[in-house]
Amino acid sequence: MNILELRGLTKAFGGLVAVSNLDMEVTPCEIHGLIGPNGSGKSTTLNLISGLYKPTAGQVFLGGRDISRVTANLRVFQGMARTFQNIRLFKRLPVLDNVAVGRYCRTATNLIDVLLRLPRQRSDEEETRQSALEALEIVGLAHRAADRPNDLPYGQQRLLEIARALATGPKLLLLDEPAAGMNPTEKQSLLGLIQRLNQEKKLTIVLIEHDMNVVMNACHRITVLNFGQRIAGGTAAEVRRDPAVIEAYLGKRGRAAGAEG
């Protein structure tokens, strides 16, 4: 069974169709790339998968269950987590608390537990902090747990977002341009992290990324979008030599120049 499946997924904003009749399958423990030129519909697709947008038509399935109308917060509870293209951190909270926020969806504490400081609240709080520390350890930031996010270099702030997503306990992780703004060394470390999460933690990952080195080295399969439509799909090698992909990125003139060369 596919862990994620899109069937005829469509999103229109007034007269603009951002995603059109998109089919996509992601198998368990796969790193699946979602690429395309700017404006091709990648982020809109991720917003549809994560529940920030409701589809105009079509369906989203998670583990065989139709979640097309399920709210974003419930999708997190069901095992889906994501990062964003633009960093979204709580700047006044320590790094550890930024990650702990992601874990609270797994706690059973209610308002009475908190007000009376009942054992369940104390137990949940301890488990939350431990899980947050483990997530920071995975991304290599445990030693910065007491720092503020603004004290971290930009690349580490992106890793902090990944740690917060990991703290939710996902089975499907959506990464929206995680390498954006990183230097080559940071990108190489990120690539290693993505591969470890997949191989050691058995996480299924959907990756949007413009850096083709990261995409081609990390992804088992890739779906390519252009103008909101799927134009190609397959392994990195298959996608790299697909004429439709070459034309989408380089245009007809660039494709012809490549053929002549």
SULTALIN-V513357 format. One record per run of one state. SS is the DSSP state (@ for helix, = for strand, . for the rest). FROM is the first residue (numbers start at 1). TO is the last residue. Records with the same first field share a line. If there is no record, write none. Layout:
SS=FROM-TO / FROM-TO
//
This chain:
.=1-3 / 14-15 / 27-30 / 36-41 / 51-56 / 63-64 / 67-71 / 78-79 / 83-93 / 107-110 / 117-118 / 140-141 / 145-147 / 152-153 / 168-171 / 177-183 / 200-203 / 209-211 / 219-220 / 227-228 / 235-235 / 241-242 / 261-261
==4-13 / 16-26 / 31-35 / 57-62 / 65-66 / 80-82 / 94-94 / 148-148 / 172-176 / 204-208 / 221-226 / 229-234
@=42-50 / 72-77 / 95-106 / 111-116 / 119-139 / 142-144 / 149-151 / 154-167 / 184-199 / 212-218 / 236-240 / 243-260
//
